[in-house]
Amino acid sequence: MPMNFGDLYDRVDSILQPEVPVFVEEDDAGTCRTVYAGEFKCRTNNLAQQLLALGARPDDKIAIYQRNRVEYMETAVAAFKARLVHVNVNFRYREDELYYLFDNSDTRFVVYDAEFAPVLENIRARLHKVVAFIEVGAATADLEGALAYENLVSAGDGKPLQIQRSPEDLIFIYTGGTTGLPKGVMWQHKALWNMIGRNIKDPMGTIPQTPADMPLTPSGNQASMITVMPFMHGAGLYSSMNSLAYGNTNIIMATRGFNPQRVLECIERYQIRVLTIAGDAFAKPLADALDAHSGKFDLSSLMVINSTAMIFSPVNKRRIIAHIPDVAIMDNMGSSESPGSATATTTRDSDLDNKNIVMKLKPNARVFTEDLREVKPGSGEQGFLAVTGDLPVGYYKDDAKTAEAFVTVDGVRYAKPGDWCELLADGTIKFLGRGNICINTGGEKVYPEEVEATLKSHPLVHDCLVVGVPDERWGQVITAVIEPKPGSQPTPEALQAHVREHLAGYKVPRHILTIDTIGRAASGKADYPRIKEWVLTALD
């Protein structure tokens, strides 16, 4: 049978000895919790059986509303085994955002951390499609009528499901990306497995194609990896799914936010070989911690730092390599909608004085002009990155956005992540930025219109625009330009508080500037480039 994650993890369950550690959860306090293969097998099988007993049917959507913890991976694996569709939930979302996500995804089951019960209480009356709320972290569920997670994973004999699965079973990864409101990227299991593998290995490398092909041993592969990125984003989830598939031990950083010192402690303690991060949002605090604790940690085991989702600036690469000279830094350009399209490797032998970000196209990537002509190296033409290979089906319930994000050229289907570039003569690419106004702040993607609509709902705001401006740590930070109503002077603090009431914290503008007039065209169209230039001058 071709690859299905439910079948794959049944195979892992059947091979690993019960005492093999598969997950270690580390928190801010320095305490840890280890979950072993036998325990993980029983809990995930029981949860899958209980979901079916609650009426779950193949293709039903199950939303996981949790921070990083073992229960997230248990829920995801149980969903795969029961043929349910994983739906990731950004735990920073506020009530209206959550309602939109649950409604748009047709979620029928919500598995959530107890801390989020009050938020769910305020919207549950609108969630008519949800048939069961399952609460993690409390002996008795705080939400009226909800089920206690521990009761479900403890009920049953722990035996595998007798169920036939398909390589075309789906996983949803909801992303803001270039699509406005969050959209569910629909991945079939087989395609996602190959995409994950080709992002980790050479794009054309050999990847096991059936669970029986996996190189598993009863004692596990005895290699530890560490997850510092949130499971609610694809990169964090994929790395842990891959680790479990190969029988490795996955160290989960269950900290409140990124704690670089704890990460360094765990790299030393568990002899971590590979660290996956999202660009400068993680690299800068990591470099700061290395500077502050120079020589304190034995990091000689660390061979590779993988980075994805946002810019990893040369200055932070230099700072990290100064402390870990033998590490190789691998930059991967990709998105929730596509495999990696470009890559770069930096070592101590690289030109560390180079201030430019230089990447090379992967073999499965091309650069096309707007009229779908392939850009020739060194031609000086600008174009958009496109990548083929294992691709998602499209966006859930949005054919129009799917048509925008995927194109077919000469019979080959490509994904368009939205990155514009110039293809240089030597095959490297010079990034020009997004071909739209999406803002990437710390790996979180924010669509300006959503923030603008919230600001415009303030009684003292007449008009506004939102742009992203460069930031050393976050890549970009959100900046709002406000045209107040005549005679009013809203304070930045009041406007930030207003946005925070309605949207996730990372969507709150870092800077708020006032202008006499936004200066829209007669058609109402905004001149974003002009406003951004004005902002950069004002903030200089």
Secondary structure as the mmCIF struct_conf table of DSSP 4:
data_model
#
loop_
_struct_conf.conf_type_id
_struct_conf.id
_struct_conf.beg_label_comp_id
_struct_conf.beg_label_asym_id
_struct_conf.beg_label_seq_id
_struct_conf.end_label_comp_id
_struct_conf.end_label_asym_id
_struct_conf.end_label_seq_id
HELX_RH_AL_P HELX_RH_AL_P1 PHE A 5 ILE A 15
BEND BEND1 LEU A 16 LEU A 16
TURN_TY1_P TURN_TY1_P1 PRO A 18 GLU A 19
BEND BEND2 VAL A 20 VAL A 20
STRN STRN1 PRO A 21 GLU A 26
TURN_TY1_P TURN_TY1_P2 ASP A 28 ALA A 29
BEND BEND3 GLY A 30 GLY A 30
STRN STRN2 CYS A 32 TYR A 36
HELX_RH_AL_P HELX_RH_AL_P2 ALA A 37 ALA A 53
TURN_TY1_P TURN_TY1_P3 LEU A 54 GLY A 55
TURN_TY1_P TURN_TY1_P4 PRO A 58 ASP A 59
STRN STRN3 LYS A 61 TYR A 65
BEND BEND4 ASN A 68 ARG A 69
HELX_RH_AL_P HELX_RH_AL_P3 VAL A 70 LYS A 81
TURN_TY1_P TURN_TY1_P5 ALA A 82 ARG A 83
HELX_LH_PP_P HELX_LH_PP_P1 LEU A 84 LEU A 84
STRN STRN4 VAL A 85 ASN A 88
TURN_TY1_P TURN_TY1_P6 PHE A 91 ARG A 92
HELX_RH_AL_P HELX_RH_AL_P4 GLU A 95 SER A 105
TURN_TY1_P TURN_TY1_P7 ASP A 106 ASP A 106
STRN STRN5 THR A 107 ASP A 113
HELX_RH_3T_P HELX_RH_3T_P1 ALA A 114 PHE A 116
HELX_RH_AL_P HELX_RH_AL_P5 ALA A 117 ILE A 123
HELX_RH_3T_P HELX_RH_3T_P2 ARG A 124 ARG A 126
TURN_TY1_P TURN_TY1_P8 HIS A 128 LYS A 129
STRN STRN6 ALA A 132 VAL A 136
BEND BEND5 GLY A 137 GLY A 137
BEND BEND6 ALA A 139 THR A 140
BEND BEND7 ASP A 142 LEU A 143
TURN_TY1_P TURN_TY1_P9 GLU A 144 GLY A 145
HELX_LH_PP_P HELX_LH_PP_P2 ALA A 146 ALA A 146
STRN STRN7 LEU A 147 ALA A 148
HELX_RH_AL_P HELX_RH_AL_P6 TYR A 149 SER A 154
BEND BEND8 ALA A 155 GLY A 156
HELX_LH_PP_P HELX_LH_PP_P3 LYS A 159 LEU A 161
TURN_TY1_P TURN_TY1_P10 PRO A 167 GLU A 168
STRN STRN8 LEU A 170 THR A 175
TURN_TY1_P TURN_TY1_P11 GLY A 177 THR A 178
BEND BEND9 THR A 179 LEU A 181
STRN STRN9 LYS A 183 GLN A 188
HELX_RH_AL_P HELX_RH_AL_P7 HIS A 189 ILE A 200
BEND BEND10 LYS A 201 LYS A 201
TURN_TY1_P TURN_TY1_P12 PRO A 203 MET A 204
BEND BEND11 THR A 210 THR A 210
HELX_RH_3T_P HELX_RH_3T_P3 PRO A 211 ASP A 213
BEND BEND12 MET A 214 MET A 214
TURN_TY1_P TURN_TY1_P13 PRO A 218 SER A 219
STRN STRN10 SER A 224 THR A 227
BEND BEND13 MET A 229 MET A 229
TURN_TY1_P TURN_TY1_P14 PHE A 231 MET A 232
BEND BEND14 HIS A 233 HIS A 233
HELX_RH_AL_P HELX_RH_AL_P8 GLY A 234 ALA A 245
TURN_TY1_P TURN_TY1_P15 TYR A 246 GLY A 247
STRN STRN11 THR A 249 MET A 253
BEND BEND15 ARG A 256 GLY A 257
HELX_RH_AL_P HELX_RH_AL_P9 PRO A 260 TYR A 270
TURN_TY1_P TURN_TY1_P16 GLN A 271 GLN A 271
STRN STRN12 VAL A 274 ILE A 277
TURN_TY1_P TURN_TY1_P17 GLY A 279 GLY A 279
HELX_RH_AL_P HELX_RH_AL_P10 ASP A 280 ALA A 292
TURN_TY1_P TURN_TY1_P18 HIS A 293 GLY A 295
BEND BEND16 LYS A 296 PHE A 297
TURN_TY1_P TURN_TY1_P19 SER A 300 SER A 301
STRN STRN13 VAL A 304 THR A 308
BEND BEND17 ALA A 309 MET A 310
HELX_RH_AL_P HELX_RH_AL_P11 PRO A 314 HIS A 323
BEND BEND18 ILE A 324 ILE A 324
TURN_TY1_P TURN_TY1_P20 PRO A 325 ASP A 326
STRN STRN14 ALA A 328 SER A 335
TURN_TY1_P TURN_TY1_P21 SER A 336 GLU A 337
STRN STRN15 SER A 338 THR A 346
TURN_TY1_P TURN_TY1_P22 ARG A 348 ASP A 349
BEND BEND19 SER A 350 SER A 350
TURN_TY1_P TURN_TY1_P23 LEU A 352 ASP A 353
BEND BEND20 ASN A 356 ASN A 356
STRN STRN16 MET A 359 LEU A 361
TURN_TY1_P TURN_TY1_P24 PRO A 363 ASN A 364
STRN STRN17 ALA A 365 PHE A 368
TURN_TY1_P TURN_TY1_P25 GLU A 370 ASP A 371
BEND BEND21 LEU A 372 LEU A 372
HELX_LH_PP_P HELX_LH_PP_P4 ARG A 373 ARG A 373
STRN STRN18 GLU A 374 GLU A 374
HELX_LH_PP_P HELX_LH_PP_P5 VAL A 375 LYS A 376
TURN_TY1_P TURN_TY1_P26 PRO A 377 GLY A 378
BEND BEND22 SER A 379 SER A 379
STRN STRN19 GLN A 382 VAL A 387
BEND BEND23 GLY A 389 ASP A 390
STRN STRN20 GLY A 394 TYR A 395
TURN_TY1_P TURN_TY1_P27 TYR A 396 LYS A 397
HELX_RH_AL_P HELX_RH_AL_P12 ASP A 399 ALA A 405
STRN STRN21 PHE A 406 VAL A 409
TURN_TY1_P TURN_TY1_P28 ASP A 410 GLY A 411
STRN STRN22 VAL A 412 ALA A 415
BEND BEND24 GLY A 418 GLY A 418
STRN STRN23 ASP A 419 LEU A 423
TURN_TY1_P TURN_TY1_P29 ALA A 425 ASP A 426
BEND BEND25 GLY A 427 GLY A 427
STRN STRN24 THR A 428 ARG A 434
BEND BEND26 GLY A 435 ASN A 436
STRN STRN25 ILE A 439 THR A 441
TURN_TY1_P TURN_TY1_P30 GLY A 442 GLY A 443
STRN STRN26 GLU A 444 VAL A 446
HELX_RH_AL_P HELX_RH_AL_P13 PRO A 448 LYS A 456
TURN_TY1_P TURN_TY1_P31 SER A 457 SER A 457
BEND BEND27 HIS A 458 HIS A 458
TURN_TY1_P TURN_TY1_P32 PRO A 459 LEU A 460
STRN STRN27 VAL A 461 ASP A 471
TURN_TY1_P TURN_TY1_P33 GLU A 472 TRP A 474
STRN STRN28 GLY A 475 PRO A 484
HELX_LH_PP_P HELX_LH_PP_P6 LYS A 485 LYS A 485
TURN_TY1_P TURN_TY1_P34 PRO A 486 GLY A 487
HELX_RH_AL_P HELX_RH_AL_P14 PRO A 492 HIS A 502
BEND BEND28 LEU A 503 LEU A 503
HELX_RH_3T_P HELX_RH_3T_P4 GLY A 505 LYS A 507
BEND BEND29 VAL A 508 VAL A 508
BEND BEND30 ARG A 510 ARG A 510
STRN STRN29 HIS A 511 THR A 514
BEND BEND31 ASP A 516 ASP A 516
TURN_TY1_P TURN_TY1_P35 ALA A 522 SER A 523
HELX_RH_AL_P HELX_RH_AL_P15 TYR A 528 LEU A 539
#
